[in-house]
Amino acid sequence: PATGAFGGTPTAAGSFSFTISATNPSGTATTSKIIVKVSPAPVAPVFTSGAPPTTSKVGAAFSFTFTATGTPTPVYNVATGALPAGLKLSTAGVLAGSATKVATYTFSIKATNTAGIATTNVFTITTSK
């Protein structure tokens, strides 16, 4: 007897519909429309924004947006090191604020998608008066 199982490996993302029918031994039949949604395959993030400015003045406004490709869209966080005091990184990749201390800061930013695939880049910013 047929099991009703179907399988395979999707080759494209999208929404696909088909109709199935089944008949029992008594001859009673039924049909149903089935919709299968296939999500795009995850793709590792790749930084596309380049590096932020390597210098900043204490007290001056600073803003830089990290961008990366990837599927699903990645979020950003500080993986190692510390950002310049007074700057914050949003999960959208915006590094902004005003530096409050003179120093050299080396840190890594990680871009991670919801599939758990990540990439990390190291950056250095020197702050001065």
N, C-alpha and C positions, 0 to 999 in steps of 0.2 A: 504493500500500500504506500501511497505518497505520504511524505512526512509534513509537507507544507514549509519546509525550511528552504531558504535561499541564501546565497552568499556570494562573495567575490570581493575584489579590491577596487574601490572607486578610483577612477582616473581623472575626474574633474569635480570641482566643487559646484554646488547648486542644489536646487530643489527638484526632485524627480517624482513623478506620480505614475502609478500603474493600477490596474484593476485585477483582483484575484477572484476566482470563483471556486466553490467547493460543492460537491454533491455527496450526500450520504448514501448508504446502501439502499435506502428506501426510495431514492430518486429525488429527494428534496434538495434544491440548490439554493445557494446564496452567493452574493457578490459583494465585494467591498473595494472602495478606492483607498489605496495606500499612498502616502506621501513620505518620501525619504529625503531628509535634508543632510547634505554632505558639506561639512565645513572645510575651508582651505587647510591644507597641510601646514603645520607650524614651520616657520622659517626663522633661523637664528638672527637675532638683531645684529646690525652692522652700523657703527657710528658713521654718520654722514656730515655732521656739523663741524668737524675739525676740532681744534683746541680752542679753549677760551683765551682771552688776552693773558699774557704771562706776567703782566704787572698791573698794579692798581695803587691808587693813593688812599691813605687812611682818610676816612670821612667823605670820600667821593662816592657817588652812586655807581654801582656796578650791576650789570645785567648781561647774562649770556644764556642762550637756550641750547642745550644739548639735543640733538636729534639723531634718530637711528631708524633704519628700515627694520622690517621683521613682521611676522604674522604669528599670533596676534600682536597688536601695537604694544611696544615695551613701556615699562615704567622705569624710573631711575632712582638710584639711591647711592650713598657713599659706601663703598665696599671696604676701603682701608684708608688710613690716614685721617687727616682733619681738614675741613674747609677753613679758609681764612676766617678768623674771628669776625663776626658781624655779617657773614654771608650764610644763606640758607639755600638748600636745594629742594625744589618741589618734586613730587613724583612725576610731573609732566616734563621734567628736565630743565626747569628754569632755575638758574643759579643767580641769586640777586641779594642786594643789601649794600651796606657800606662797611668796609673793613675798619676795624677798631684798633688793631695792633700791627706794628711793623714786624714782619717776619717773612720767611719763605715757607710755603706750605706745599707739600706733595701729598696727593690723594688720588684714589682711583674711584671712578664712577662706573657703576654697573647698570647696564640696560637689560632688563629681564622681561620676557613675555609671559603670559599666563600659562603657557605650556611648560614653563620652568626652564626655558632655554635662555642663556645669558651670555653676554660678552662684557668685558671690562677693559677700560683704558685708563692709563695713568697720566695725570696732569700736574703741573707746578705753577703756582701763582706767587709772586713776590710782592709784598705790600711795602710801601715806603711813605715817608712824610711829604 
